[in-house]
Amino acid sequence: MSKGIKLEDQVYYQLEEIRGKRETFSHVVERLLAVMVKANELIDALVDREPPRGEEVDHV
């Protein structure tokens, strides 16, 4: 089942620029979401990690 969504022109053009020749907009969004999920997992892992012993680490 497909759903219609509204996009600002700028967002549409950005998606169009990164879309492959035979790739649908759904595939582009799916690919970007997968990257975001992985990035968030990495960020969570880094935040949860304890600093090395004996070294002082500044928090970001």
Secondary structure by P-SEA (a helix, b strand, c coil): cbbbbbbcaaaaaaaaaaccccccaaaaaaaaaaaaaaaaaaaaaaaacccccccccccc
